[in-house]
Amino acid sequence: MDMKNDTISASILSADFSHLADQIKEAEQAGVDWIHLDVMDGHYVPNISMGPFIVETCNRITSLPLDVHLMIEEPEKYLSAFARAGADNITVHVETCPHLNSTLDSIHNLGCKAGVAMNPSTPVEAILEVAYLLDLVLVMTVNPGYSGQSFIPQTLGKVKKVRQLLDELNPAAVIEVDGGINNRTICQAKEAGAGVFVTATAVFANPLGISGGVKELRGLLTAR
């Protein structure tokens, strides 16, 4: 799984699950880089979504890397299940992991890239002691739980701070942003230091269609 800038990670949270295979294949053909899976447990976040079975299903549908975001309590209990299902990257929330070093080591030992996500109100310093273990930092640009929320502009300052911290301690790690990423916000996030862009409604519910939405976002990224 390449960790590179200008990566579009298409979140199936906004996909039509009655045509999931067709929609993922269309997104792949349109040029998305990763497929993003938002796993929610109804406890850590108010919504309930998908589990390892959907990851395994997506793994059979596409050869694209699967970018799994665990918005769940006690994620360490489920890491091996998601790795077996085909996750390439597993991201856990700093707020749910009291033994974060160990959790990140476990992800790496399962053969996956390791990421840490932070909610909008979580300070950047929360990742200071684990920065050397990270392949990815996911800066939430909305409060997690539902697709289609509005981008929180103040999170751009956090993206800049995270990039500064990583440049000092782990320059190879990339910053991913998730929440309200569309044709109006993607360039702002890139300029702040993000390299991976989670897009849900901007791809799967775009008035231009999936292919048109991806083309528009890719054009904006490459023009900068």
C-alpha positions in Angstrom: 0.0 0.0 0.0 1.7 3.1 -1.2 1.7 6.1 1.1 1.9 9.0 -1.3 0.4 12.5 -1.7 -2.7 13.3 -3.8 -4.3 10.0 -2.8 -8.1 9.8 -3.1 -9.6 7.3 -0.7 -13.3 6.8 -1.7 -15.5 6.0 1.3 -18.2 3.5 0.6 -20.3 5.0 3.5 -22.1 7.0 0.8 -22.3 4.2 -1.8 -25.5 2.5 -2.8 -25.0 -0.9 -1.2 -27.6 -2.5 -3.5 -25.0 -1.9 -6.3 -21.9 -1.9 -4.2 -19.7 -3.9 -6.6 -20.7 -1.8 -9.6 -20.0 1.4 -7.7 -16.6 0.3 -6.4 -15.6 -0.8 -9.9 -16.7 2.5 -11.4 -14.7 4.4 -8.7 -11.7 2.2 -9.4 -12.0 2.8 -13.2 -12.4 6.5 -12.6 -9.0 6.6 -10.8 -9.5 6.5 -7.0 -6.5 5.2 -5.2 -7.9 3.5 -2.1 -11.3 2.3 -0.9 -12.1 3.7 2.6 -14.3 1.7 5.0 -15.7 3.5 8.0 -16.3 1.0 10.8 -18.7 2.3 13.5 -19.9 0.5 16.6 -22.8 2.7 17.9 -20.8 3.4 21.1 -17.8 5.4 20.3 -19.8 7.2 17.6 -23.6 7.3 17.4 -23.9 5.4 14.1 -23.5 1.7 13.4 -22.0 0.7 10.0 -19.9 -2.2 8.7 -17.6 -5.0 10.0 -15.0 -7.4 8.7 -17.5 -9.1 6.4 -17.9 -5.9 4.3 -14.1 -5.5 4.2 -13.8 -9.1 3.0 -16.5 -8.4 0.4 -14.7 -5.3 -0.9 -11.5 -7.3 -1.0 -13.2 -9.7 -3.5 -14.6 -6.8 -5.5 -11.4 -4.8 -6.0 -7.6 -5.0 -6.0 -7.4 -1.4 -4.6 -5.9 -1.0 -1.1 -8.5 -1.1 1.6 -8.2 1.8 4.0 -10.0 0.7 7.2 -11.0 3.4 9.8 -12.0 1.9 13.1 -14.4 4.3 15.0 -15.0 1.7 17.7 -14.2 1.1 21.3 -11.5 -1.4 22.2 -10.3 -1.7 18.6 -7.4 -3.9 19.7 -9.9 -6.8 20.0 -10.7 -6.7 16.3 -7.5 -5.9 14.6 -6.8 -9.5 13.5 -10.3 -9.9 12.1 -10.0 -6.9 9.9 -6.5 -7.9 8.8 -7.7 -11.3 7.8 -10.6 -9.8 5.9 -8.1 -7.9 3.7 -7.4 -4.5 5.3 -4.2 -2.9 4.0 -4.3 0.0 6.4 -5.9 0.1 9.8 -6.5 3.4 11.6 -7.5 3.6 15.2 -8.6 6.6 17.2 -6.2 8.0 19.8 -9.2 8.6 22.1 -10.0 4.9 22.3 -6.5 3.4 22.8 -5.0 3.7 26.3 -2.1 1.5 25.1 -1.6 3.1 21.7 2.0 2.0 21.2 1.0 -1.7 21.7 -2.0 -1.3 19.4 0.1 0.2 16.6 2.7 -2.5 17.0 0.0 -5.1 16.7 -1.3 -3.5 13.4 2.2 -3.7 12.0 2.7 -7.3 13.2 -0.4 -8.2 11.2 1.2 -6.9 8.1 -0.8 -3.7 7.8 0.0 0.0 7.7 -0.8 1.7 11.0 -2.7 5.0 11.3 -4.0 7.1 14.2 -7.1 9.3 13.9 -7.9 12.4 15.9 -11.2 14.1 16.5 -11.5 17.9 15.8 -11.2 18.7 19.6 -8.2 16.4 20.3 -4.9 18.2 20.6 -2.0 17.4 18.2 0.2 16.6 21.2 -1.8 13.4 21.7 0.3 11.7 19.0 3.7 13.0 20.0 4.9 9.8 21.7 3.8 7.5 18.9 4.7 9.6 15.9 7.7 7.3 15.1 5.3 4.3 14.7 2.8 6.0 12.3 2.4 5.5 8.6 -0.6 7.8 8.6 -2.3 10.4 10.7 -6.0 10.9 10.1 -7.2 14.4 11.0 -11.0 14.3 11.3 -12.4 17.4 9.7 -15.9 16.7 11.0 -17.0 15.1 14.2 -17.1 11.3 13.3 -20.3 9.3 12.9 -22.1 10.4 9.7 -21.4 11.0 6.1 -22.4 14.3 4.5 -21.3 16.7 7.3 -19.9 20.2 6.7 -16.1 20.7 6.8 -14.9 22.4 10.0 -12.5 25.1 8.8 -10.6 25.3 12.1 -9.2 21.8 11.4 -6.9 23.2 8.7 -4.7 24.7 11.5 -4.5 21.3 13.0 -3.4 19.7 9.7 -0.6 22.3 9.5 0.5 21.5 13.1 0.5 17.7 12.5 2.6 18.2 9.3 5.1 20.2 11.3 5.3 17.5 14.0 5.7 14.8 11.4 8.3 16.7 9.5 10.4 16.7 12.7 9.8 13.2 13.9 8.6 11.0 11.0 8.6 12.8 7.6 7.5 9.6 5.7 4.1 9.6 7.4 1.2 11.1 5.5 -1.8 13.1 6.7 -5.3 11.9 5.7 -8.3 14.1 6.1 -11.9 12.9 6.5 -15.1 14.8 6.6 -16.6 17.3 4.2 -13.9 16.8 1.6 -15.3 18.0 -1.8 -14.5 20.3 -4.7 -14.6 23.3 -2.3 -12.3 22.0 0.5 -9.9 19.5 -1.1 -7.4 22.1 -2.2 -7.5 23.9 1.2 -6.7 20.6 2.9 -3.9 19.9 0.5 -2.3 23.4 1.0 -2.4 22.8 4.8 -0.4 19.6 4.4 -2.8 16.7 3.8 -1.8 14.1 1.3 -4.7 11.6 1.5 -8.3 12.7 1.0 -11.3 10.7 2.1 -14.3 11.5 -0.1 -17.7 10.0 0.4 -20.6 12.0 -1.0 -18.2 13.9 -3.4 -17.7 10.6 -5.2 -20.6 8.3 -4.6 -23.4 10.9 -4.4 -22.0 13.5 -6.8 -24.4 15.1 -9.2 -21.8 14.5 -11.9 -21.8 10.7 -11.1 -19.0 8.7 -9.7 -16.7 9.1 -12.7 -17.4 12.8 -13.0 -16.9 13.4 -9.3 -13.5 11.6 -9.3 -12.4 13.5 -12.4 -13.3 16.8 -10.8 -11.4 16.1 -7.6 -8.4 14.7 -9.4 -8.2 17.7 -11.6 -8.2 20.0 -8.6 -5.4 18.1 -6.9 -3.2 18.0 -10.0 -3.7 21.6 -10.7 -2.1 22.6 -7.4 
